[in-house]
Amino acid sequence: MSIYISRQMLNSDSHQQKVAERPGIIYRLSRSVLRKWRRRRLIAALEALDERLLRDIGIERGDIKRVVDRFDDKELRMVPLAPAPETSKIEGEAYRQAA
């Protein structure tokens, strides 16, 4: 028995580690779906802002999708701090009467 380690022995171990570290298809699919959902949610939140707020943060309405496309996963997890716009009493009453 020899203590000599061949290149082939090293390559076989590293290949097994690479396969084990590679995420599965279900993980990649769920990550992709979650990223798309977060992207749509952030776009909707930014589109709900008025022109003044968009101008304050340096985004024009036509550039929202392009700006959000450049965000990484951490930035897509951002949530707006401003509360959602409330519907007026007149609109709320109209919705209740329609139901």
Backbone as JSON Lines, residues from 0, in Angstrom:
{"i":0,"aa":"M","n":[0.84,-1.17,0.0],"ca":[0.0,0.0,0.0],"c":[0.89,1.24,0.0]}
{"i":1,"aa":"S","n":[0.53,2.19,-0.8],"ca":[1.35,3.37,-0.98],"c":[0.64,4.59,-0.39]}
{"i":2,"aa":"I","n":[1.41,5.58,0.04],"ca":[0.83,6.82,0.53],"c":[0.76,7.87,-0.58]}
{"i":3,"aa":"Y","n":[1.03,7.44,-1.77],"ca":[1.02,8.32,-2.91],"c":[-0.43,8.64,-3.3]}
{"i":4,"aa":"I","n":[-0.76,9.91,-3.45],"ca":[-2.1,10.33,-3.86],"c":[-2.02,10.76,-5.31]}
{"i":5,"aa":"S","n":[-2.83,10.15,-6.11],"ca":[-2.8,10.47,-7.54],"c":[-3.75,11.64,-7.83]}
{"i":6,"aa":"R","n":[-3.55,12.24,-8.98],"ca":[-4.39,13.33,-9.43],"c":[-5.82,12.85,-9.64]}
{"i":7,"aa":"Q","n":[-5.95,11.63,-10.07],"ca":[-7.28,11.06,-10.31],"c":[-8.06,10.94,-8.99]}
{"i":8,"aa":"M","n":[-7.39,10.59,-7.92],"ca":[-8.05,10.48,-6.62],"c":[-8.53,11.85,-6.15]}
{"i":9,"aa":"L","n":[-7.74,12.88,-6.37],"ca":[-8.14,14.23,-5.97],"c":[-9.32,14.73,-6.79]}
{"i":10,"aa":"N","n":[-9.3,14.47,-8.07],"ca":[-10.38,14.93,-8.93],"c":[-11.7,14.25,-8.61]}
{"i":11,"aa":"S","n":[-11.67,12.99,-8.25],"ca":[-12.92,12.29,-7.96],"c":[-13.58,12.86,-6.7]}
{"i":12,"aa":"D","n":[-12.8,13.22,-5.7],"ca":[-13.37,13.8,-4.48],"c":[-13.95,15.19,-4.75]}
{"i":13,"aa":"S","n":[-13.24,16.0,-5.5],"ca":[-13.73,17.35,-5.76],"c":[-14.98,17.32,-6.63]}
{"i":14,"aa":"H","n":[-15.09,16.37,-7.53],"ca":[-16.29,16.25,-8.36],"c":[-17.5,15.89,-7.5]}
{"i":15,"aa":"Q","n":[-17.33,15.01,-6.55],"ca":[-18.43,14.63,-5.68],"c":[-18.86,15.8,-4.82]}
{"i":16,"aa":"Q","n":[-17.92,16.61,-4.38],"ca":[-18.27,17.78,-3.58],"c":[-19.03,18.79,-4.41]}
{"i":17,"aa":"K","n":[-18.64,19.0,-5.67],"ca":[-19.34,19.95,-6.53],"c":[-20.77,19.51,-6.78]}
{"i":18,"aa":"V","n":[-20.98,18.22,-6.98],"ca":[-22.32,17.7,-7.2],"c":[-23.17,17.88,-5.95]}
{"i":19,"aa":"A","n":[-22.58,17.63,-4.78],"ca":[-23.31,17.77,-3.52],"c":[-23.64,19.22,-3.22]}
{"i":20,"aa":"E","n":[-22.79,20.16,-3.61],"ca":[-23.02,21.58,-3.34],"c":[-24.0,22.23,-4.3]}
{"i":21,"aa":"R","n":[-24.23,21.63,-5.44],"ca":[-25.1,22.19,-6.45],"c":[-26.56,22.09,-5.98]}
{"i":22,"aa":"P","n":[-27.3,23.21,-5.99],"ca":[-28.69,23.15,-5.53],"c":[-29.56,22.35,-6.5]}
{"i":23,"aa":"G","n":[-30.58,21.72,-5.95],"ca":[-31.48,20.9,-6.76],"c":[-32.42,21.74,-7.59]}
{"i":24,"aa":"I","n":[-33.11,21.08,-8.48],"ca":[-34.0,21.78,-9.4],"c":[-35.19,22.39,-8.66]}
{"i":25,"aa":"I","n":[-35.67,21.74,-7.62],"ca":[-36.8,22.29,-6.87],"c":[-36.38,23.57,-6.16]}
{"i":26,"aa":"Y","n":[-35.18,23.57,-5.6],"ca":[-34.68,24.77,-4.93],"c":[-34.53,25.92,-5.93]}
{"i":27,"aa":"R","n":[-33.94,25.63,-7.08],"ca":[-33.75,26.68,-8.09],"c":[-35.08,27.19,-8.62]}
{"i":28,"aa":"L","n":[-36.05,26.29,-8.81],"ca":[-37.36,26.69,-9.31],"c":[-38.08,27.55,-8.28]}
{"i":29,"aa":"S","n":[-38.06,27.13,-7.03],"ca":[-38.74,27.92,-5.99],"c":[-38.06,29.28,-5.81]}
{"i":30,"aa":"R","n":[-36.75,29.31,-5.92],"ca":[-36.02,30.58,-5.79],"c":[-36.38,31.52,-6.95]}
{"i":31,"aa":"S","n":[-36.52,30.97,-8.15],"ca":[-36.88,31.77,-9.31],"c":[-38.3,32.32,-9.17]}
{"i":32,"aa":"V","n":[-39.22,31.48,-8.73],"ca":[-40.61,31.92,-8.55],"c":[-40.68,33.0,-7.48]}
{"i":33,"aa":"L","n":[-39.98,32.81,-6.37],"ca":[-39.98,33.79,-5.3],"c":[-39.37,35.12,-5.76]}
{"i":34,"aa":"R","n":[-38.31,35.06,-6.54],"ca":[-37.68,36.28,-7.05],"c":[-38.62,37.04,-7.97]}
{"i":35,"aa":"K","n":[-39.34,36.32,-8.84],"ca":[-40.29,36.98,-9.74],"c":[-41.44,37.61,-8.96]}
{"i":36,"aa":"W","n":[-41.91,36.92,-7.92],"ca":[-43.0,37.46,-7.1],"c":[-42.54,38.73,-6.39]}
{"i":37,"aa":"R","n":[-41.34,38.68,-5.8],"ca":[-40.81,39.87,-5.11],"c":[-40.62,41.02,-6.09]}
{"i":38,"aa":"R","n":[-40.17,40.72,-7.3],"ca":[-39.96,41.75,-8.31],"c":[-41.28,42.42,-8.67]}
{"i":39,"aa":"R","n":[-42.32,41.62,-8.91],"ca":[-43.64,42.2,-9.24],"c":[-44.2,43.01,-8.08]}
{"i":40,"aa":"R","n":[-43.99,42.52,-6.86],"ca":[-44.48,43.24,-5.68],"c":[-43.8,44.6,-5.54]}
{"i":41,"aa":"L","n":[-42.49,44.66,-5.76],"ca":[-41.74,45.91,-5.64],"c":[-42.13,46.87,-6.76]}
{"i":42,"aa":"I","n":[-42.32,46.35,-7.96],"ca":[-42.76,47.2,-9.07],"c":[-44.12,47.8,-8.77]}
{"i":43,"aa":"A","n":[-45.04,46.99,-8.25],"ca":[-46.38,47.49,-7.92],"c":[-46.3,48.55,-6.83]}
{"i":44,"aa":"A","n":[-45.44,48.34,-5.84],"ca":[-45.3,49.32,-4.76],"c":[-44.74,50.64,-5.29]}
{"i":45,"aa":"L","n":[-43.75,50.57,-6.17],"ca":[-43.18,51.8,-6.73],"c":[-44.16,52.49,-7.67]}
{"i":46,"aa":"E","n":[-44.92,51.73,-8.43],"ca":[-45.9,52.35,-9.33],"c":[-47.04,53.0,-8.57]}
{"i":47,"aa":"A","n":[-47.28,52.58,-7.33],"ca":[-48.34,53.17,-6.52],"c":[-47.93,54.54,-5.95]}
{"i":48,"aa":"L","n":[-46.63,54.83,-5.97],"ca":[-46.16,56.11,-5.44],"c":[-46.5,57.24,-6.4]}
{"i":49,"aa":"D","n":[-46.66,58.44,-5.86],"ca":[-46.92,59.59,-6.72],"c":[-45.61,60.12,-7.32]}
{"i":50,"aa":"E","n":[-45.74,61.01,-8.25],"ca":[-44.57,61.53,-8.99],"c":[-43.56,62.21,-8.08]}
{"i":51,"aa":"R","n":[-44.04,62.92,-7.07],"ca":[-43.14,63.64,-6.17],"c":[-42.24,62.67,-5.41]}
{"i":52,"aa":"L","n":[-42.82,61.6,-4.88],"ca":[-42.01,60.62,-4.14],"c":[-41.02,59.92,-5.05]}
{"i":53,"aa":"L","n":[-41.45,59.57,-6.24],"ca":[-40.53,58.94,-7.19],"c":[-39.37,59.86,-7.53]}
{"i":54,"aa":"R","n":[-39.67,61.13,-7.71],"ca":[-38.63,62.09,-8.02],"c":[-37.66,62.24,-6.84]}
{"i":55,"aa":"D","n":[-38.19,62.15,-5.61],"ca":[-37.34,62.24,-4.41],"c":[-36.34,61.1,-4.33]}
{"i":56,"aa":"I","n":[-36.75,59.91,-4.75],"ca":[-35.81,58.78,-4.69],"c":[-35.02,58.62,-5.98]}
{"i":57,"aa":"G","n":[-35.28,59.47,-6.95],"ca":[-34.46,59.49,-8.16],"c":[-34.89,58.52,-9.24]}
{"i":58,"aa":"I","n":[-36.16,58.18,-9.28],"ca":[-36.67,57.26,-10.29],"c":[-37.79,57.92,-11.06]}
{"i":59,"aa":"E","n":[-37.78,57.78,-12.35],"ca":[-38.9,58.24,-13.17],"c":[-39.84,57.07,-13.39]}
{"i":60,"aa":"R","n":[-41.1,57.35,-13.58],"ca":[-42.11,56.3,-13.7],"c":[-41.77,55.3,-14.81]}
{"i":61,"aa":"G","n":[-41.26,55.77,-15.92],"ca":[-40.93,54.88,-17.02],"c":[-39.71,54.0,-16.77]}
{"i":62,"aa":"D","n":[-38.93,54.34,-15.77],"ca":[-37.7,53.59,-15.47],"c":[-37.86,52.57,-14.34]}
{"i":63,"aa":"I","n":[-39.05,52.42,-13.79],"ca":[-39.24,51.56,-12.62],"c":[-38.82,50.13,-12.92]}
{"i":64,"aa":"K","n":[-39.29,49.55,-14.0],"ca":[-38.97,48.15,-14.31],"c":[-37.48,47.97,-14.56]}
{"i":65,"aa":"R","n":[-36.86,48.9,-15.24],"ca":[-35.43,48.79,-15.51],"c":[-34.62,48.87,-14.22]}
{"i":66,"aa":"V","n":[-35.02,49.75,-13.32],"ca":[-34.31,49.89,-12.04],"c":[-34.47,48.63,-11.19]}
{"i":67,"aa":"V","n":[-35.69,48.1,-11.13],"ca":[-35.94,46.91,-10.31],"c":[-35.23,45.69,-10.89]}
{"i":68,"aa":"D","n":[-35.08,45.61,-12.2],"ca":[-34.38,44.48,-12.82],"c":[-32.92,44.4,-12.38]}
{"i":69,"aa":"R","n":[-32.32,45.52,-12.01],"ca":[-30.92,45.53,-11.58],"c":[-30.74,45.18,-10.11]}
{"i":70,"aa":"F","n":[-31.84,45.04,-9.36],"ca":[-31.74,44.74,-7.93],"c":[-31.34,43.29,-7.72]}
{"i":71,"aa":"D","n":[-30.57,43.04,-6.67],"ca":[-30.25,41.66,-6.3],"c":[-31.32,41.14,-5.34]}
{"i":72,"aa":"D","n":[-31.16,39.91,-4.87],"ca":[-32.17,39.29,-4.02],"c":[-32.39,40.06,-2.72]}
{"i":73,"aa":"K","n":[-31.33,40.58,-2.15],"ca":[-31.45,41.33,-0.9],"c":[-32.27,42.61,-1.1]}
{"i":74,"aa":"E","n":[-32.02,43.3,-2.19],"ca":[-32.75,44.54,-2.46],"c":[-34.21,44.26,-2.82]}
{"i":75,"aa":"L","n":[-34.49,43.13,-3.42],"ca":[-35.87,42.79,-3.75],"c":[-36.7,42.49,-2.52]}
{"i":76,"aa":"R","n":[-36.07,42.2,-1.39],"ca":[-36.8,41.95,-0.15],"c":[-37.24,43.23,0.53]}
{"i":77,"aa":"M","n":[-36.88,44.39,0.0],"ca":[-37.26,45.65,0.63],"c":[-38.78,45.8,0.61]}
{"i":78,"aa":"V","n":[-39.3,46.42,1.65],"ca":[-40.72,46.72,1.7],"c":[-40.87,48.22,1.89]}
{"i":79,"aa":"P","n":[-41.89,48.8,1.28],"ca":[-42.07,50.24,1.43],"c":[-42.48,50.59,2.86]}
{"i":80,"aa":"L","n":[-41.96,51.68,3.38],"ca":[-42.3,52.11,4.73],"c":[-43.58,52.92,4.75]}
{"i":81,"aa":"A","n":[-43.93,53.52,3.65],"ca":[-45.14,54.32,3.59],"c":[-46.35,53.39,3.59]}
{"i":82,"aa":"P","n":[-47.41,53.78,4.29],"ca":[-48.61,52.94,4.29],"c":[-49.29,52.95,2.92]}
{"i":83,"aa":"A","n":[-50.05,51.93,2.66],"ca":[-50.77,51.85,1.4],"c":[-51.8,52.98,1.34]}
{"i":84,"aa":"P","n":[-52.03,53.54,0.18],"ca":[-53.0,54.63,0.08],"c":[-54.39,54.14,0.44]}
{"i":85,"aa":"E","n":[-55.08,54.94,1.24],"ca":[-56.43,54.58,1.65],"c":[-57.44,55.02,0.6]}
{"i":86,"aa":"T","n":[-58.48,54.23,0.46],"ca":[-59.55,54.65,-0.45],"c":[-60.43,55.65,0.28]}
{"i":87,"aa":"S","n":[-60.98,56.56,-0.46],"ca":[-61.84,57.56,0.16],"c":[-63.15,56.91,0.61]}
{"i":88,"aa":"K","n":[-63.88,57.6,1.49],"ca":[-65.13,57.06,1.99],"c":[-66.13,56.85,0.87]}
{"i":89,"aa":"I","n":[-66.12,57.73,-0.1],"ca":[-67.05,57.63,-1.21],"c":[-66.78,56.36,-2.02]}
{"i":90,"aa":"E","n":[-65.51,56.1,-2.3],"ca":[-65.16,54.89,-3.04],"c":[-65.49,53.65,-2.23]}
{"i":91,"aa":"G","n":[-65.21,53.68,-0.93],"ca":[-65.49,52.55,-0.05],"c":[-66.99,52.24,0.0]}
{"i":92,"aa":"E","n":[-67.81,53.29,0.06],"ca":[-69.25,53.09,0.09],"c":[-69.75,52.53,-1.23]}
{"i":93,"aa":"A","n":[-69.17,52.99,-2.33],"ca":[-69.58,52.48,-3.64],"c":[-69.25,51.0,-3.75]}
{"i":94,"aa":"Y","n":[-68.1,50.58,-3.21],"ca":[-67.74,49.16,-3.25],"c":[-68.71,48.33,-2.4]}
{"i":95,"aa":"R","n":[-69.09,48.86,-1.24],"ca":[-70.01,48.12,-0.37],"c":[-71.38,48.01,-1.01]}
{"i":96,"aa":"Q","n":[-71.84,49.07,-1.67],"ca":[-73.16,49.03,-2.3],"c":[-73.16,48.09,-3.47]}
{"i":97,"aa":"A","n":[-72.03,47.99,-4.18],"ca":[-71.95,47.11,-5.34],"c":[-71.96,45.65,-4.9]}
{"i":98,"aa":"A","n":[-71.47,45.38,-3.72],"ca":[-71.43,43.98,-3.23],"c":[-72.76,43.6,-2.74]}
